[in-house]
Amino acid sequence: MLLTMTNDGKKPTGLPAWSRPEVIRAWEDARLARYRAMTPEQRAELFAVLCRAATQISMSKPIPRGTERFRLPLPESTIRLWQRLRGGYHWRRPRS
């Protein structure tokens, strides 16, 4: 097992090297890169797939039957804010 070094570079901290913040950040960046590069249409398609999967899972359980009919109405202020945010959104491909 690789160990990280302390600030003085002399003694190991006992933590594995993969637990360093910069290593974790690089791993997360690599893992999320494909999602960051998605167009809004691709994100919407993935979101729809996830929603269908969540519905199938919840409907397969005996207790939540009928929950698909339960919806809280959104306040008018939230709807206006959502429309304003969506109107100002312009997708651009992330920098490499």
C-alpha positions in Angstrom: 0.0 0.0 0.0 1.3 3.5 -0.9 1.4 6.0 1.9 1.1 9.8 1.7 3.8 11.9 3.2 3.4 14.6 5.9 4.2 18.2 5.1 7.8 17.7 6.0 8.1 14.8 3.6 9.7 12.5 6.2 7.0 10.4 7.9 4.1 8.6 6.3 0.7 9.7 7.6 -0.8 6.2 7.4 -3.3 7.2 4.8 -3.3 5.5 1.4 -2.0 7.6 -1.5 -5.3 7.4 -3.3 -7.0 9.3 -0.4 -5.1 12.6 -1.2 -7.5 15.3 -2.3 -5.8 15.9 -5.6 -6.0 12.2 -6.5 -9.7 12.1 -5.6 -10.3 15.3 -7.6 -8.6 13.9 -10.7 -10.6 10.6 -10.3 -13.9 12.6 -10.0 -13.0 14.8 -13.0 -12.2 11.8 -15.2 -15.4 10.0 -14.1 -17.7 13.1 -14.6 -16.1 14.3 -17.9 -18.7 12.5 -20.1 -21.6 14.1 -18.2 -20.0 17.5 -18.5 -19.7 17.2 -22.2 -23.3 16.2 -22.7 -25.7 18.4 -24.7 -28.9 19.5 -23.0 -30.8 17.0 -25.2 -28.5 14.1 -24.1 -28.9 15.1 -20.4 -32.7 15.2 -20.8 -32.6 11.7 -22.4 -30.5 10.4 -19.5 -32.8 12.1 -17.0 -35.9 10.4 -18.6 -34.2 7.0 -18.4 -33.4 7.6 -14.7 -37.0 8.7 -14.0 -38.4 5.6 -15.7 -36.0 3.4 -13.7 -37.0 5.1 -10.4 -40.7 4.7 -11.3 -40.2 1.0 -12.0 -38.3 0.5 -8.7 -40.9 2.4 -6.6 -43.8 0.6 -8.3 -42.2 -2.8 -7.6 -42.4 -2.2 -3.8 -45.7 -3.0 -2.1 -45.9 0.1 0.2 -45.6 3.0 -2.3 -48.5 2.0 -4.5 -50.4 5.2 -5.4 -47.5 7.5 -4.8 -47.4 8.3 -8.5 -50.6 10.3 -7.9 -49.1 12.3 -5.1 -47.7 15.7 -6.3 -47.1 18.9 -4.5 -48.0 22.0 -6.5 -45.1 24.3 -7.1 -45.5 27.9 -6.0 -46.0 30.4 -8.8 -42.7 32.2 -7.8 -40.8 28.9 -8.3 -42.3 28.4 -11.7 -41.4 31.9 -12.8 -37.8 31.5 -11.5 -37.5 28.2 -13.3 -38.7 29.8 -16.6 -36.3 32.7 -16.1 -33.3 30.4 -15.5 -34.2 28.2 -18.4 -34.6 31.2 -20.7 -31.1 32.5 -19.9 -29.4 29.1 -20.2 -27.0 28.7 -23.1 -25.1 25.4 -23.3 -21.5 25.4 -24.4 -19.0 22.6 -24.7 -16.7 22.6 -21.7 -13.0 23.4 -22.2 -10.7 20.4 -22.6 
